Amino acid sequence: MLVARCGAIAIRVIARRPEYLPQLPAQLAPERLRTYLAHPAQGQVERFEAPGLHALDFVLRGALGAAEFAACARTRRASPSPRC
């Protein structure tokens, strides 16, 4: 799953089977993901566990350009529903 909002990209990696979950943190270290996604992820990469889902969540900060971030900020002010 991939979601992009307000200067950040959120990625969820779900283990196909629960027994595969212990292997994910070793294979998907934040530093390794940042190296692999160096172009879109120009900021910090954070990793979180998603308990009960057998998944890891990653947040890539500084992933969108200034134009997208400004458009998102305008949308947030103009829209009553939170899009960002």
CNS distance restraints for C-alpha pairs under 8 A (distance, minus, plus):
assign (resid   1 and name CA) (resid  10 and name CA) 7.96 0.50 0.50
assign (resid   1 and name CA) (resid  11 and name CA) 5.66 0.50 0.50
assign (resid   1 and name CA) (resid  12 and name CA) 5.22 0.50 0.50
assign (resid   1 and name CA) (resid  13 and name CA) 7.13 0.50 0.50
assign (resid   2 and name CA) (resid   9 and name CA) 6.99 0.50 0.50
assign (resid   2 and name CA) (resid  10 and name CA) 5.70 0.50 0.50
assign (resid   2 and name CA) (resid  11 and name CA) 4.68 0.50 0.50
assign (resid   2 and name CA) (resid  12 and name CA) 6.74 0.50 0.50
assign (resid   3 and name CA) (resid   9 and name CA) 5.65 0.50 0.50
assign (resid   3 and name CA) (resid  10 and name CA) 5.08 0.50 0.50
assign (resid   3 and name CA) (resid  11 and name CA) 6.60 0.50 0.50
assign (resid   4 and name CA) (resid   8 and name CA) 5.84 0.50 0.50
assign (resid   4 and name CA) (resid   9 and name CA) 4.30 0.50 0.50
assign (resid   4 and name CA) (resid  10 and name CA) 6.26 0.50 0.50
assign (resid   5 and name CA) (resid   9 and name CA) 6.34 0.50 0.50
assign (resid   5 and name CA) (resid  72 and name CA) 7.48 0.50 0.50
assign (resid   5 and name CA) (resid  83 and name CA) 7.75 0.50 0.50
assign (resid   5 and name CA) (resid  84 and name CA) 5.51 0.50 0.50
assign (resid   6 and name CA) (resid  64 and name CA) 7.41 0.50 0.50
assign (resid   6 and name CA) (resid  68 and name CA) 7.43 0.50 0.50
assign (resid   6 and name CA) (resid  69 and name CA) 5.23 0.50 0.50
assign (resid   6 and name CA) (resid  72 and name CA) 5.70 0.50 0.50
assign (resid   6 and name CA) (resid  73 and name CA) 7.20 0.50 0.50
assign (resid   6 and name CA) (resid  84 and name CA) 5.60 0.50 0.50
assign (resid   7 and name CA) (resid  61 and name CA) 6.24 0.50 0.50
assign (resid   7 and name CA) (resid  62 and name CA) 5.06 0.50 0.50
assign (resid   7 and name CA) (resid  63 and name CA) 5.37 0.50 0.50
assign (resid   7 and name CA) (resid  64 and name CA) 4.70 0.50 0.50
assign (resid   7 and name CA) (resid  65 and name CA) 7.17 0.50 0.50
assign (resid   7 and name CA) (resid  68 and name CA) 7.53 0.50 0.50
assign (resid   7 and name CA) (resid  69 and name CA) 5.54 0.50 0.50
assign (resid   8 and name CA) (resid  59 and name CA) 6.58 0.50 0.50
assign (resid   8 and name CA) (resid  60 and name CA) 5.37 0.50 0.50
assign (resid   8 and name CA) (resid  61 and name CA) 4.50 0.50 0.50
assign (resid   8 and name CA) (resid  62 and name CA) 5.69 0.50 0.50
assign (resid   8 and name CA) (resid  63 and name CA) 5.14 0.50 0.50
assign (resid   8 and name CA) (resid  64 and name CA) 6.51 0.50 0.50
assign (resid   9 and name CA) (resid  59 and name CA) 5.70 0.50 0.50
assign (resid   9 and name CA) (resid  60 and name CA) 5.04 0.50 0.50
assign (resid   9 and name CA) (resid  61 and name CA) 6.71 0.50 0.50
assign (resid   9 and name CA) (resid  63 and name CA) 6.22 0.50 0.50
assign (resid   9 and name CA) (resid  64 and name CA) 7.97 0.50 0.50
assign (resid  10 and name CA) (resid  57 and name CA) 6.99 0.50 0.50
assign (resid  10 and name CA) (resid  58 and name CA) 5.61 0.50 0.50
assign (resid  10 and name CA) (resid  59 and name CA) 4.54 0.50 0.50
assign (resid  10 and name CA) (resid  60 and name CA) 6.35 0.50 0.50
assign (resid  11 and name CA) (resid  57 and name CA) 5.72 0.50 0.50
assign (resid  11 and name CA) (resid  58 and name CA) 5.06 0.50 0.50
assign (resid  11 and name CA) (resid  59 and name CA) 6.47 0.50 0.50
assign (resid  12 and name CA) (resid  55 and name CA) 6.65 0.50 0.50
assign (resid  12 and name CA) (resid  56 and name CA) 5.69 0.50 0.50
assign (resid  12 and name CA) (resid  57 and name CA) 4.41 0.50 0.50
assign (resid  12 and name CA) (resid  58 and name CA) 6.27 0.50 0.50
assign (resid  13 and name CA) (resid  55 and name CA) 5.44 0.50 0.50
assign (resid  13 and name CA) (resid  56 and name CA) 5.31 0.50 0.50
assign (resid  13 and name CA) (resid  57 and name CA) 6.44 0.50 0.50
assign (resid  14 and name CA) (resid  53 and name CA) 7.20 0.50 0.50
assign (resid  14 and name CA) (resid  54 and name CA) 5.92 0.50 0.50
assign (resid  14 and name CA) (resid  55 and name CA) 4.13 0.50 0.50
assign (resid  14 and name CA) (resid  56 and name CA) 6.55 0.50 0.50
assign (resid  15 and name CA) (resid  20 and name CA) 5.79 0.50 0.50
assign (resid  15 and name CA) (resid  21 and name CA) 5.50 0.50 0.50
assign (resid  15 and name CA) (resid  24 and name CA) 7.52 0.50 0.50
assign (resid  15 and name CA) (resid  54 and name CA) 5.67 0.50 0.50
assign (resid  15 and name CA) (resid  55 and name CA) 5.80 0.50 0.50
assign (resid  16 and name CA) (resid  20 and name CA) 6.94 0.50 0.50
assign (resid  17 and name CA) (resid  21 and name CA) 7.28 0.50 0.50
assign (resid  17 and name CA) (resid  54 and name CA) 7.76 0.50 0.50
assign (resid  18 and name CA) (resid  54 and name CA) 5.79 0.50 0.50
assign (resid  20 and name CA) (resid  24 and name CA) 6.97 0.50 0.50
assign (resid  21 and name CA) (resid  25 and name CA) 7.75 0.50 0.50
assign (resid  21 and name CA) (resid  54 and name CA) 5.97 0.50 0.50
assign (resid  21 and name CA) (resid  55 and name CA) 7.00 0.50 0.50
assign (resid  22 and name CA) (resid  26 and name CA) 7.77 0.50 0.50
assign (resid  23 and name CA) (resid  27 and name CA) 6.43 0.50 0.50
assign (resid  24 and name CA) (resid  28 and name CA) 5.72 0.50 0.50
assign (resid  24 and name CA) (resid  56 and name CA) 7.77 0.50 0.50
assign (resid  25 and name CA) (resid  29 and name CA) 5.81 0.50 0.50
assign (resid  25 and name CA) (resid  56 and name CA) 7.90 0.50 0.50
assign (resid  28 and name CA) (resid  32 and name CA) 6.40 0.50 0.50
assign (resid  28 and name CA) (resid  33 and name CA) 6.30 0.50 0.50
assign (resid  29 and name CA) (resid  33 and name CA) 6.30 0.50 0.50
assign (resid  29 and name CA) (resid  47 and name CA) 7.87 0.50 0.50
assign (resid  30 and name CA) (resid  34 and name CA) 6.06 0.50 0.50
assign (resid  30 and name CA) (resid  45 and name CA) 5.60 0.50 0.50
assign (resid  30 and name CA) (resid  46 and name CA) 6.19 0.50 0.50
assign (resid  30 and name CA) (resid  47 and name CA) 6.25 0.50 0.50
assign (resid  30 and name CA) (resid  58 and name CA) 7.80 0.50 0.50
assign (resid  31 and name CA) (resid  35 and name CA) 6.24 0.50 0.50
assign (resid  31 and name CA) (resid  45 and name CA) 7.35 0.50 0.50
assign (resid  32 and name CA) (resid  36 and name CA) 6.22 0.50 0.50
assign (resid  33 and name CA) (resid  37 and name CA) 6.00 0.50 0.50
assign (resid  33 and name CA) (resid  45 and name CA) 7.63 0.50 0.50
assign (resid  34 and name CA) (resid  38 and name CA) 5.50 0.50 0.50
assign (resid  34 and name CA) (resid  41 and name CA) 6.41 0.50 0.50
assign (resid  34 and name CA) (resid  44 and name CA) 7.78 0.50 0.50
assign (resid  34 and name CA) (resid  45 and name CA) 6.26 0.50 0.50
assign (resid  37 and name CA) (resid  41 and name CA) 5.67 0.50 0.50
assign (resid  38 and name CA) (resid  42 and name CA) 6.21 0.50 0.50
assign (resid  40 and name CA) (resid  63 and name CA) 5.08 0.50 0.50
assign (resid  40 and name CA) (resid  64 and name CA) 6.94 0.50 0.50
assign (resid  41 and name CA) (resid  45 and name CA) 7.59 0.50 0.50
assign (resid  41 and name CA) (resid  60 and name CA) 5.71 0.50 0.50
assign (resid  41 and name CA) (resid  61 and name CA) 6.63 0.50 0.50
assign (resid  41 and name CA) (resid  62 and name CA) 6.21 0.50 0.50
assign (resid  41 and name CA) (resid  63 and name CA) 4.52 0.50 0.50
assign (resid  41 and name CA) (resid  64 and name CA) 7.95 0.50 0.50
assign (resid  42 and name CA) (resid  61 and name CA) 7.26 0.50 0.50
assign (resid  42 and name CA) (resid  62 and name CA) 5.53 0.50 0.50
assign (resid  42 and name CA) (resid  63 and name CA) 5.84 0.50 0.50
assign (resid  43 and name CA) (resid  60 and name CA) 6.70 0.50 0.50
assign (resid  43 and name CA) (resid  61 and name CA) 4.95 0.50 0.50
assign (resid  43 and name CA) (resid  62 and name CA) 4.66 0.50 0.50
assign (resid  43 and name CA) (resid  63 and name CA) 6.74 0.50 0.50
assign (resid  44 and name CA) (resid  60 and name CA) 6.00 0.50 0.50
assign (resid  44 and name CA) (resid  61 and name CA) 5.25 0.50 0.50
assign (resid  44 and name CA) (resid  62 and name CA) 7.25 0.50 0.50
assign (resid  45 and name CA) (resid  58 and name CA) 6.74 0.50 0.50
assign (resid  45 and name CA) (resid  59 and name CA) 5.69 0.50 0.50
assign (resid  45 and name CA) (resid  60 and name CA) 4.58 0.50 0.50
assign (resid  45 and name CA) (resid  61 and name CA) 6.29 0.50 0.50
assign (resid  46 and name CA) (resid  58 and name CA) 5.51 0.50 0.50
assign (resid  46 and name CA) (resid  59 and name CA) 5.22 0.50 0.50
assign (resid  46 and name CA) (resid  60 and name CA) 6.64 0.50 0.50
assign (resid  47 and name CA) (resid  56 and name CA) 6.80 0.50 0.50
assign (resid  47 and name CA) (resid  57 and name CA) 5.71 0.50 0.50
assign (resid  47 and name CA) (resid  58 and name CA) 4.54 0.50 0.50
assign (resid  47 and name CA) (resid  59 and name CA) 6.64 0.50 0.50
assign (resid  48 and name CA) (resid  56 and name CA) 5.77 0.50 0.50
assign (resid  48 and name CA) (resid  57 and name CA) 5.02 0.50 0.50
assign (resid  48 and name CA) (resid  58 and name CA) 6.28 0.50 0.50
assign (resid  49 and name CA) (resid  55 and name CA) 6.36 0.50 0.50
assign (resid  49 and name CA) (resid  56 and name CA) 4.69 0.50 0.50
assign (resid  49 and name CA) (resid  57 and name CA) 6.07 0.50 0.50
assign (resid  50 and name CA) (resid  54 and name CA) 6.62 0.50 0.50
assign (resid  50 and name CA) (resid  55 and name CA) 5.25 0.50 0.50
assign (resid  50 and name CA) (resid  56 and name CA) 5.55 0.50 0.50
assign (resid  50 and name CA) (resid  57 and name CA) 6.47 0.50 0.50
assign (resid  51 and name CA) (resid  55 and name CA) 7.23 0.50 0.50
assign (resid  64 and name CA) (resid  68 and name CA) 6.16 0.50 0.50
assign (resid  64 and name CA) (resid  69 and name CA) 6.55 0.50 0.50
assign (resid  65 and name CA) (resid  69 and name CA) 6.35 0.50 0.50
assign (resid  66 and name CA) (resid  70 and name CA) 6.08 0.50 0.50
assign (resid  67 and name CA) (resid  71 and name CA) 6.20 0.50 0.50
assign (resid  68 and name CA) (resid  72 and name CA) 6.09 0.50 0.50
assign (resid  69 and name CA) (resid  73 and name CA) 6.19 0.50 0.50
assign (resid  70 and name CA) (resid  74 and name CA) 6.24 0.50 0.50
assign (resid  71 and name CA) (resid  75 and name CA) 6.20 0.50 0.50
assign (resid  72 and name CA) (resid  76 and name CA) 6.19 0.50 0.50
assign (resid  72 and name CA) (resid  83 and name CA) 7.90 0.50 0.50
assign (resid  72 and name CA) (resid  84 and name CA) 6.54 0.50 0.50
assign (resid  73 and name CA) (resid  77 and name CA) 6.48 0.50 0.50
assign (resid  73 and name CA) (resid  84 and name CA) 7.56 0.50 0.50
assign (resid  74 and name CA) (resid  78 and name CA) 6.21 0.50 0.50
assign (resid  75 and name CA) (resid  79 and name CA) 5.73 0.50 0.50
assign (resid  75 and name CA) (resid  83 and name CA) 7.37 0.50 0.50
assign (resid  76 and name CA) (resid  80 and name CA) 7.64 0.50 0.50
assign (resid  76 and name CA) (resid  81 and name CA) 7.78 0.50 0.50
assign (resid  76 and name CA) (resid  82 and name CA) 6.30 0.50 0.50
assign (resid  76 and name CA) (resid  83 and name CA) 6.24 0.50 0.50
assign (resid  76 and name CA) (resid  84 and name CA) 6.18 0.50 0.50
assign (resid  79 and name CA) (resid  83 and name CA) 7.81 0.50 0.50
